[in-house]
């Protein structure tokens, strides 16, 4: 089962966060997939709408899966995480075509 489902239907690109048991908490791979989907939408003039939803009906996204933070070795890992997220999210805030 894929944690992130990306499908295209004509001018619509759909992204579904697919970890309903974890309230769709984002893994590193999901962050990467979200970035890739945004890049795809930006690069394809045929895509007019990007929709984002969460599977399972209980939660859209509860945030990042913080269990992954246990793998951090030092503060540099935390800074790298913040830079990664900040590099993805500004594209959503106030974005329009």
Residue, then its C-alpha position, 0 to 999 in steps of 0.5 A: x500500500x502506497x503512503x502517497x497516492x498521486x493520480x491525474x485525471x485530465x487537468x486535475x492532479x490528486x494527491x492522497x495521504x494514505x496512512x489513515x491508521x496514523x491520521x495520515x502523519x507524513x513520513x519523509x517519503x510522503x514529504x518528498x512525494x508531495x514536493x514531486x507532485x507540486x513540481x509535476x503540477x508546475x511543469x505541466x501546463x495541462x494541470x489546472x488544479x492540484x487537490x490534496x486530501x487524507x484517506x480514512x475520513x478521520x484526519x486530513x494530516x496530523x503533521x509529520x510522523x514524529x517517530x522519525x525524529x528518533x533517528x536524528x543524531x544532532x541538531x543539524x538533523x532538525x535544521x535539515x528537516x525544517x529547511x526541507x519542510x519550509x522548502x515545500x510549504x511556501x509553494x502552498x501558501x497563497x499559491x495560485x495560477 
